[in-house]
Amino acid sequence: MRTSFLQYDPRIIRSLKRSRVRVAILLYLNKIYPHMSYPAEIARNIGIDATNVLGGLRGMGNRYNGSSSLVELGLVDKIDVNGVSYYRLSKIGKQVAEALEFAPF
């Protein structure tokens, strides 16, 4: 049985409803799961500017609130390898992405 998307933290729901960039990142990372990716590659594959991808992943100034970022909400894990930051869905991020694909809001 699938968990209802509405049972997740309301901050997650609000963050995703306010940003199609965050949703696109989450769905792309779900598509390549369990592999990780770096921001420029994510940007290239979803057709969104790399600066906006960085904002969705970790926040950036006024436009992308850091507390609503995918990393801050625990949906995406940041993994540093030899000084390069990669991003991969977390366990909860995987569940949320699957719920989005099953029943988008």
C-alpha positions as CSV (number, residue, x, y, z in Angstrom):
1,M,0.0,0.0,0.0
2,R,1.3,3.4,-0.9
3,T,1.5,6.1,1.7
4,S,-0.6,9.2,0.9
5,F,1.5,12.1,-0.3
6,L,-0.5,14.3,2.2
7,Q,1.1,12.3,5.1
8,Y,4.5,13.9,4.5
9,D,5.8,16.9,6.3
10,P,3.7,20.0,5.3
11,R,7.0,21.9,4.7
12,I,7.8,19.4,1.9
13,I,4.4,19.8,0.3
14,R,4.6,23.6,0.4
15,S,8.2,23.6,-1.0
16,L,7.3,21.4,-3.9
17,K,4.0,23.2,-4.7
18,R,6.0,26.5,-4.8
19,S,8.7,25.3,-7.2
20,R,8.5,23.4,-10.4
21,V,12.3,23.4,-10.4
22,R,12.4,21.4,-7.1
23,V,9.8,18.9,-8.5
24,A,11.8,18.5,-11.8
25,I,15.0,17.8,-9.8
26,L,13.3,15.3,-7.5
27,L,11.8,13.4,-10.5
28,Y,15.1,13.4,-12.4
29,L,17.0,12.1,-9.4
30,N,14.3,9.4,-9.0
31,K,14.8,8.4,-12.6
32,I,18.5,7.8,-12.1
33,Y,18.3,6.4,-8.6
34,P,20.4,5.0,-6.9
35,H,23.0,6.9,-8.9
36,M,24.0,10.4,-8.0
37,S,24.5,13.5,-10.2
38,Y,26.1,16.9,-10.1
39,P,24.2,20.2,-10.7
40,A,25.3,20.9,-14.2
41,E,24.3,17.4,-15.3
42,I,21.0,17.7,-13.6
43,A,20.4,21.0,-15.3
44,R,21.3,19.7,-18.7
45,N,18.9,16.7,-18.4
46,I,15.9,18.6,-17.1
47,G,16.4,21.7,-19.3
48,I,16.7,24.2,-16.4
49,D,19.5,26.7,-15.8
50,A,22.2,25.3,-13.5
51,T,21.9,28.3,-11.2
52,N,18.2,27.5,-10.6
53,V,19.1,23.8,-10.0
54,L,21.6,24.9,-7.3
55,G,18.9,27.1,-5.8
56,G,16.4,24.2,-5.7
57,L,19.0,21.8,-4.3
58,R,20.5,23.9,-1.5
59,G,18.9,27.4,-1.6
60,M,20.2,30.6,-2.9
61,G,19.5,34.1,-1.7
62,N,15.9,35.4,-1.7
63,R,14.7,33.5,-4.7
64,Y,15.3,30.0,-3.3
65,N,14.8,29.8,0.5
66,G,17.5,27.6,2.0
67,S,15.1,26.1,4.5
68,S,12.8,25.0,1.6
69,S,15.7,23.5,-0.4
70,L,15.7,19.8,-1.2
71,V,18.8,19.2,0.8
72,E,17.5,21.0,3.9
73,L,14.2,19.2,3.8
74,G,16.1,15.9,3.7
75,L,14.8,14.8,0.3
76,V,18.2,14.9,-1.3
77,D,21.6,14.0,0.1
78,K,24.7,16.0,-0.8
79,I,27.8,13.7,-1.2
80,D,31.3,15.2,-1.6
81,V,33.8,13.2,-3.6
82,N,37.3,14.6,-4.1
83,G,36.0,18.2,-3.7
84,V,33.0,17.7,-6.1
85,S,29.5,17.8,-4.7
86,Y,27.0,15.2,-6.0
87,Y,23.4,14.8,-5.2
88,R,21.3,11.7,-4.7
89,L,17.8,11.1,-3.4
90,S,17.5,10.2,0.2
91,K,15.2,7.4,1.4
92,I,12.4,9.9,2.1
93,G,13.1,11.7,-1.1
94,K,12.6,8.4,-3.0
95,Q,9.3,7.9,-1.3
96,V,8.1,11.4,-2.1
97,A,9.2,11.2,-5.7
98,E,7.4,7.9,-6.2
99,A,4.3,9.4,-4.6
100,L,4.6,12.4,-7.0
101,E,4.8,10.1,-10.0
102,F,1.9,8.0,-8.8
103,A,-0.4,11.0,-7.9
104,P,1.0,14.4,-8.9
105,F,-0.6,17.3,-7.1
